Amino acid sequence: MIDLLPSLLAGNGGGSIAAASIAAMAAGVLSVSEATAHIKSLLDDDPTLTDCWIRGEVSDPRTYNSGHTYFTLRDGTSQMRCVLFRQKARGLEPLVHGRQYVVHGAISIYEAQGAYQLYVTNFRTVGTGELYQQFELLKAKLEANGLFAPERKRPLPVWPQRIGVATSAQGAVIHDLRQVIGRRYPLAEIVLAPCQVQGAEAVRAIVASIRALDAAQVDVIVVARGGGSIEDLWAYNEEAVALAIAGAGVPVVSAVGHETDFTIADFVADVRAPTPSVAGELLVPDAQELQRALEGLVTRAERSVRAHLWEAQNDLIEREQRLQRMVSERFQRTKMCLEALLGRLQALSPLAVLGRGYAVVRDQSTGNVLRSVSQATQGQCLTIRFADGALTATVDTSQQAGRPTLDISSTVKRTKKS
């Protein structure tokens, strides 16, 4: 029809023919609502689709406050959205994720979203779903090989500098990680190795990203994606991804899905985070908490230093006082000792004897003390020392004890007071 439009406009009929053709085309154009309603009427009139039993594995059943339950029914290649309204769910057992069921209902279109879904009226259990069986078999195999052993779990680095992330380059996961890590510890560098997180190529892409990050010498690797059904998360239940995580040379954090979602990657990884945002909190310390802790340490250190200085100052003052007392006491003892010695010295001093009326006579030329009159000779010059001075005299005559001679005092020819 689009190919014919230029020829119609260029035909011999002129503008009237072109206008008529456009009007005719417009008459056959359906709105989205009209097309959807037409498809719905076709489905609702099909007896096979309005009363059918469909076999498949139930994935991610969720019951909301309204009482309605929404889930996915899938097999190895396809999936179908399903809804079980509250009125129809009365008397039925809750649906179990991963279990096989035969579900009865009618297939129609939910016009608001233009999506077909199965409106469930009843169901019965068939057995454990194929995906759940695969999950349990691989889990048992890897556990037997020791990949889940606690002793092989490595601790996360305390101060990571380079954090590798294997996830989609678009979406909320990388945004949340950047926001959380940037707020808590802006010193860390985030190295993104983008990869598909679901679909046929997801396993190969996830493995390649893990190996690329390991070669990039990051300190830790985060394998992350947002929540979804078991089908959406199935790439993280594949053995190749599990072996890539186990073979990484640095610790690996698994942050796949929501808190209630568990994958093989969670069991193999060194640390499981319930959400990507929590992974960011586990990976890095909080800089604000570190700052507060550092400020607390500085405050305690200052208090401790001040307390030690105060104690040292008090101790120094006390020591100074003791030293002053010791010096004063030693000085007093020494002074008393010196005074006693001085008293004894003064008692023994010749000056003290002279003070009692005695004198010391010396030969003026030699300075020798004359202890006997016999040592004096006529004409000898003498120095006579008294307590308050000295005299010089010349020997004229002498008088020795027991022998009559002239009195020296009467023969002093010259005297001098000093």
PyMOL commands that set and color helices and strands:
alter all, ss='L'
color gray80, all
select helices_A, chain A and resi 5-9+14-27+32-44+47-50+86-89+130-144+150-152+172-184+202-215+234-237+239-246+264-268+276-283+287-348+350-355+373-375+408-411
alter helices_A, ss='H'
color red, helices_A
select strands_A, chain A and resi 52-63+69-74+79-84+99-110+115-128+162-166+189-192+220-225+252-256+271-272+360-363+381-386+389-394
alter strands_A, ss='S'
color yellow, strands_A
deselect
rebuild
show_as cartoon
